[in-house]
Amino acid sequence: MQKGFKEKSFGDRLSEGEKAKQAQRERAHAKSPANDPEFAGRQEARRLAQLARTAREEERRQAKLAALESEAAKKKAAEVARVAELKAEAEAREAERIELARRKKEREAEQKIARDARYAARQSRRK
């Protein structure tokens, strides 16, 4: 009679699993980049690239802030200029209104003088 298949016990399965895990750890450790002589150089290159990237990002951020500040200053200057222009226009309109009022009074005074002269002439003809 043939012997049947012997099933592994729980302890056997645990020990085989542990051996497999250990073998896998050893393979991973052998492939570890820390064991590679060029690893430190690559890490340093990555660190320098990250520093350069950070510096460029900061530079772009500063440039963007400067552009925003410049734009705000331009807007403020344009607003101040517009307000000054509006004020100057208002002052010019006021000066023109005053000048028109002065001319009107002069014209009225001239008309009154002419009217009085006509009245005086009329009165002198009657006498």
C-alpha positions in Angstrom: 0.0 0.0 0.0 1.1 3.5 -0.8 1.7 6.1 1.8 -0.6 9.0 1.5 0.2 12.7 1.4 1.3 13.9 4.7 -0.2 17.3 5.6 2.1 19.8 7.2 1.4 20.8 10.7 0.6 24.3 11.8 4.1 24.8 13.2 5.7 23.6 10.0 3.6 26.1 8.0 4.6 28.9 10.4 8.3 28.1 10.2 8.2 27.9 6.4 6.4 31.2 6.3 9.0 32.8 8.6 11.8 31.4 6.4 10.2 32.8 3.3 9.8 36.2 4.9 13.4 36.1 6.1 14.6 35.2 2.6 12.5 38.0 1.1 14.0 40.5 3.6 17.5 39.4 2.7 16.8 39.8 -1.0 15.4 43.3 -0.4 18.3 44.2 1.9 20.7 43.1 -0.9 18.9 45.3 -3.4 18.7 48.2 -0.9 19.9 51.5 -2.4 21.8 52.2 0.8 24.2 49.4 -0.1 24.8 51.1 -3.5 28.0 53.2 -3.6 26.4 55.8 -5.8 23.3 56.1 -3.6 24.7 59.0 -1.5 25.6 60.9 -4.7 22.1 60.4 -6.1 20.5 61.4 -2.8 22.7 64.6 -2.7 21.7 65.3 -6.3 18.0 64.9 -5.4 18.5 67.2 -2.3 20.1 69.9 -4.4 17.4 69.6 -7.1 14.8 70.0 -4.4 16.6 73.1 -3.0 16.9 74.6 -6.4 13.2 73.9 -7.1 12.3 75.5 -3.8 14.4 78.5 -4.6 12.7 78.9 -8.0 9.3 78.6 -6.4 10.2 81.3 -3.9 11.6 83.5 -6.6 8.4 83.1 -8.6 6.3 83.8 -5.6 8.4 87.0 -4.9 8.1 88.0 -8.5 4.3 87.5 -8.3 4.1 89.5 -5.1 6.2 92.3 -6.7 4.0 92.3 -9.8 0.8 92.4 -7.6 2.3 95.3 -5.6 3.3 97.1 -8.7 -0.2 96.6 -10.2 -1.7 97.9 -7.0 0.6 100.9 -7.0 -0.3 101.6 -10.7 -4.0 101.3 -9.9 -3.6 103.6 -6.9 -1.7 106.1 -9.0 -4.3 105.9 -11.7 -7.0 106.4 -9.2 -5.2 109.4 -7.7 -4.7 110.9 -11.1 -8.3 110.3 -12.0 -9.5 112.0 -8.8 -7.1 114.9 -9.4 -8.4 115.2 -13.0 -12.0 115.1 -11.8 -11.2 117.8 -9.2 -9.5 119.9 -11.8 -12.5 119.5 -14.1 -14.8 120.5 -11.3 -12.7 123.5 -10.5 -12.6 124.5 -14.1 -16.4 124.1 -14.4 -16.7 126.2 -11.2 -14.3 128.9 -12.6 -16.3 128.9 -15.9 -19.5 129.2 -14.0 -18.1 132.1 -12.0 -16.8 133.8 -15.2 -20.2 133.3 -16.9 -21.9 134.9 -13.9 -19.4 137.8 -13.9 -20.0 138.4 -17.6 -23.7 138.2 -17.1 -23.5 140.8 -14.4 -21.3 143.0 -16.6 -23.7 142.6 -19.5 -26.6 143.4 -17.2 -24.7 146.5 -15.9 -23.9 147.6 -19.5 -27.6 147.1 -20.4 -28.7 149.1 -17.4 -26.3 151.9 -18.3 -27.5 151.9 -21.9 -31.1 151.8 -20.7 -30.4 154.6 -18.3 -28.7 156.6 -21.1 -31.7 156.1 -23.3 -34.0 157.1 -20.5 -31.9 160.2 -19.8 -31.9 161.0 -23.5 -35.6 160.6 -23.7 -36.1 162.8 -20.6 -33.8 165.5 -22.0 -35.7 165.6 -25.3 -39.0 166.1 -23.4 -37.7 169.1 -21.5 
